[in-house]
Amino acid sequence: MTNELVLLKLGGSLITDKDKPYTPRLDKLKELASEVKTALDSNLGLNLILGHGSGSFGHVAAKKHGTRDGVQTKEQWLGFTEVRLQAAELNRYVVTSLFEAGIPAMPFPPSASIVSDKRKVTHHNVETIRRALEVNLLPVVQGDVAFDETLGGTILSTEDVFTFLVDQFPTTRILLAGIEAGVWADFPARTQLVKQIQLADYEAMRAGIKGSASTDVTGGMKAKVEEMLSLIQKQNKLTVQIFSAEEHGFLTRALQGENVGTLLTA
């Protein structure tokens, strides 16, 4: 496969201990970085933009200050900078892991370059990301705070950022790696994994898909699936895979094109 661009998200629950504030899973990050390196080494035509969630870093501060719902007061703006600080802290762990695995990773924090309106990205200076890709660097984006035309300030999830990037770069696949094996038809019982969801079939299964079990200010699984299907509706050639990267090797396999979770297609 030549020059394929894949957007990969490492979920916050995968890279942090979501029940212990400000706790990265350092061994997991090391393992994931090495899996990314394996996939890149085995397919020189693979271009990646990596994104990651905030897990027990940003979500805790965000919830405390209600940042996603809008930022107006002096106290809320202080909270806004606290969320940014925590997001940056986790980002440093992620980028360090990649760098130590021999991957030339470079952070592009959305808060420095994105403006949104009601959480829809309206402006993003992507020229720097484009140049990074041209020289084979790995751009890293993340769930982050952003200035917002209507809300003053808000929080954008990695998916919000990906939604914009898909319009800017010819993306073939989005991979969302978390701790859930994929989309369950019967959450939280988790006995029936859905291997594939086509746009047309989604309405019928909608009732079974629920939100997230732990604190997640960006809406959990249902929001994720709906957001990704609306992207696929606009870009028919795009596929999205939701899968667990808990088990060693699954991330590499997904990057190599195998369906190890739930595949969303047109």
C-alpha positions in Angstrom: 0.0 0.0 0.0 1.5 3.3 -1.0 1.3 6.5 1.1 -1.8 5.8 3.1 -2.6 8.3 5.8 -4.1 6.8 9.0 -5.4 8.7 12.0 -4.7 6.7 15.2 -6.2 7.6 18.6 -4.9 6.1 21.8 -7.8 6.4 24.2 -7.4 8.1 27.6 -8.6 4.9 29.4 -5.9 2.9 27.6 -2.9 5.2 28.4 -3.9 6.3 31.9 -5.4 4.8 35.0 -8.8 6.4 34.6 -9.7 5.8 38.2 -6.5 7.4 39.7 -6.1 11.1 38.9 -3.0 12.0 37.0 -1.6 8.5 36.6 -0.1 7.5 33.2 0.3 3.8 32.4 3.9 4.0 31.5 4.5 0.3 30.7 1.5 0.4 28.4 2.7 3.5 26.7 6.1 1.9 26.1 4.4 -1.2 24.7 2.1 0.8 22.4 5.0 2.9 21.1 6.9 -0.2 20.2 3.9 -1.6 18.4 3.6 1.6 16.4 7.3 1.4 15.5 6.8 -2.2 14.3 3.9 -1.2 12.0 5.8 1.8 10.6 8.9 -0.3 9.9 6.9 -3.0 8.2 5.1 -0.6 5.9 7.1 2.4 4.6 4.1 3.8 2.8 2.2 4.2 6.1 1.8 7.8 7.2 0.4 8.4 10.7 -1.1 11.2 12.7 -1.4 10.1 16.3 -3.9 11.5 18.7 -4.6 10.7 22.3 -7.3 11.3 24.9 -6.8 12.9 28.3 -7.8 10.1 30.6 -7.3 10.8 34.2 -5.4 14.0 33.4 -7.6 16.5 31.6 -11.0 14.9 32.4 -10.6 15.5 36.2 -9.9 19.2 35.9 -12.4 19.6 33.1 -15.2 18.1 35.2 -14.3 20.3 38.2 -14.5 23.5 36.1 -17.2 22.5 33.6 -14.8 23.6 30.9 -16.4 21.8 27.9 -19.7 23.7 28.5 -18.0 27.1 28.1 -15.5 29.4 29.7 -16.5 33.0 30.7 -15.5 33.9 34.3 -12.1 34.6 35.6 -12.2 31.4 37.7 -13.3 29.4 34.6 -10.4 30.8 32.6 -8.0 29.7 35.4 -9.6 26.3 35.1 -9.1 26.4 31.3 -5.4 26.8 31.9 -5.4 24.0 34.4 -6.9 21.6 31.9 -4.3 22.7 29.3 -1.5 22.1 31.9 -2.8 18.6 32.6 -3.3 17.7 28.9 0.3 18.9 28.2 1.6 16.8 31.1 0.1 13.6 29.6 1.2 14.6 26.1 4.8 14.7 27.3 4.6 11.1 28.5 3.1 10.0 25.2 5.6 11.8 23.0 8.5 10.7 25.3 7.4 7.0 24.9 7.3 7.4 21.1 10.7 9.2 21.0 12.3 6.5 23.1 11.0 3.8 20.7 12.9 5.6 17.9 9.9 7.4 16.4 10.4 11.1 15.5 7.2 12.3 17.2 6.3 16.0 17.5 3.4 17.5 19.5 0.9 19.8 17.8 -1.4 20.9 20.7 -4.8 22.0 19.4 -5.0 24.8 22.0 -2.2 26.6 20.2 -3.6 26.4 16.7 -7.4 25.7 16.7 -10.4 28.0 17.1 -13.8 26.4 17.2 -17.4 27.5 17.2 -19.8 25.4 19.4 -17.0 22.8 19.4 -16.9 22.6 15.6 -13.4 23.4 14.5 -13.5 26.6 12.3 -9.8 27.4 12.1 -6.7 25.3 12.3 -3.3 26.0 11.1 -2.5 22.6 9.6 0.5 23.8 7.5 2.9 22.8 10.2 1.4 19.3 10.4 1.6 19.0 6.6 5.3 19.9 6.7 5.9 17.4 9.5 4.4 14.6 7.4 6.5 15.6 4.4 9.7 15.0 6.4 8.4 11.8 8.0 7.8 13.1 11.4 4.9 11.7 13.4 2.5 14.6 14.3 0.8 14.1 17.7 -2.5 15.8 18.5 -4.7 15.4 21.6 -7.9 16.2 23.4 -7.3 19.8 24.5 -8.8 23.1 25.4 -9.6 25.5 22.6 -10.9 29.1 22.2 -14.4 29.0 21.0 -16.4 31.8 19.2 -19.7 31.1 21.1 -18.6 29.4 24.3 -15.5 31.5 25.0 -13.4 28.4 25.7 -14.2 24.7 25.5 -12.6 21.2 25.3 -12.2 19.4 22.0 -11.9 15.6 22.0 -9.3 13.9 19.7 -12.3 12.9 17.6 -13.3 16.6 17.2 -9.8 17.3 16.0 -9.8 14.2 13.6 -13.1 15.4 12.2 -11.4 18.5 10.9 -8.1 16.8 9.9 -10.1 14.3 7.6 -11.2 17.3 5.5 -7.6 18.6 5.3 -5.7 15.4 4.6 -6.7 12.5 2.3 -7.3 10.0 5.1 -8.1 6.3 4.4 -8.6 5.0 7.9 -9.3 6.1 11.5 -8.3 3.7 14.3 -9.7 4.3 17.8 -7.7 2.2 20.3 -9.2 1.9 23.8 -9.8 -0.8 26.4 -13.2 -1.9 25.0 -12.9 -4.7 22.5 -15.2 -2.7 20.1 -18.8 -1.9 20.0 -21.0 -4.2 22.1 -24.6 -4.9 21.0 -25.4 -5.5 24.7 -23.3 -3.2 26.8 -22.6 -3.5 29.8 -23.2 -7.3 29.6 -20.5 -7.4 26.8 -21.3 -10.8 25.3 -22.1 -9.7 21.7 -19.3 -7.9 19.9 -20.4 -6.2 16.7 -17.8 -6.9 14.0 -19.1 -4.4 11.5 -21.5 -1.5 11.4 -22.7 -0.2 8.1 -24.2 3.3 7.9 -27.6 1.9 6.9 -27.7 -0.7 9.7 -26.9 1.7 12.5 -30.3 3.0 13.3 -31.6 -0.5 14.1 -28.8 -1.2 16.7 -28.8 2.3 18.2 -30.7 1.3 21.3 -28.1 -1.2 22.5 -25.1 1.1 22.4 -24.6 3.1 25.7 -22.3 5.8 26.9 -19.1 5.2 28.9 -18.8 3.6 32.3 -16.2 5.9 33.8 -15.9 9.7 33.9 -15.8 10.9 30.2 -16.7 14.5 29.5 -16.7 13.8 25.7 -19.7 11.4 25.6 -18.5 7.8 25.6 -19.0 5.1 23.0 -22.4 6.1 21.5 -21.2 9.6 20.8 -18.0 8.2 19.3 -19.9 5.8 16.9 -22.3 8.5 15.8 -19.5 11.1 15.2 -17.5 8.6 13.2 -20.5 7.5 11.1 -21.3 11.1 10.2 -17.7 11.4 9.0 -18.1 8.3 6.9 -21.3 9.7 5.4 -19.3 12.6 4.1 -16.3 10.5 3.0 -17.5 7.2 1.7 -14.1 5.7 1.2 -13.2 6.2 4.9 -13.3 3.3 7.4 -13.1 3.6 11.1 -12.1 0.8 13.5 -12.9 0.8 17.2 -10.9 -1.8 19.1 -8.9 -2.7 22.3 -5.2 -2.3 22.3 -4.9 -3.9 25.8 -3.7 -7.2 24.4 -0.2 -7.1 23.0 0.0 -7.1 19.2 -3.5 -5.8 18.5 -2.4 -2.3 17.7 0.2 -3.5 15.2 -2.4 -5.8 13.6 -4.9 -2.9 13.3 -2.3 -0.6 11.8 -1.5 -3.4 9.3 -5.1 -3.4 8.1 -6.7 -6.3 10.1 -10.1 -5.8 11.7 -9.5 -6.7 15.4 -12.6 -4.9 16.8 -15.6 -3.2 15.2 -15.3 -1.8 11.7 -17.5 1.1 10.6 -18.0 1.5 6.9 -20.3 3.1 4.4 
